[in-house]
Amino acid sequence: MVSRSRMENTADHGQHPYAVIVTCSDSRVVPEFIFSAGIGDLFVIRGAGNTIDDCTLGSIEYAIAHLGCKLVVVLGHTSCGAVTAAVQGIRERHVSNITDRIQSCLCGEKDIGCACRKNILNTLRIVEDDLPERHDVRYVGGIYDIREGTVEFFEDLHETE
Ligand SMILES: [Zn+2]
């Protein structure tokens, strides 16, 4: 929701988002709608297949260190096209930068639903392993169902493997 007063407040006093959302570029996945959030609430990092690289890690690190984010959510989604392309072995110019990265964590998984979960968990692991450990920051993974509009958070990283 766009709030004029929120726009003015954040323009005057800066942003203090409560969460970092690492998610897919898919147009059906809109974090602000999914979490009923407004301007200044979420620090969103998007890339096809919610993949992660050094620039993405830098963005997360910045949000934690300088904006005070205490929650990092890696949010994948059902029927992810990037994951599907990786499962199908599609390699096209720059797209292969994404599909190769996803494919490397799938261990031959062919079921798209399972592959989406593995990809989310892989991104979550990279984020947790590469960023400085802080006891006051929580990292969670979740999958958004594009048909139902619901998010299932992963309680236990090993549960879905
Ligand atoms: Zn996707």
Residues whose N, C-alpha, C, O or C-beta is under 5 A from the ligand:
A	BS01	ZN	C24 D26 G49 C80 G81 A82
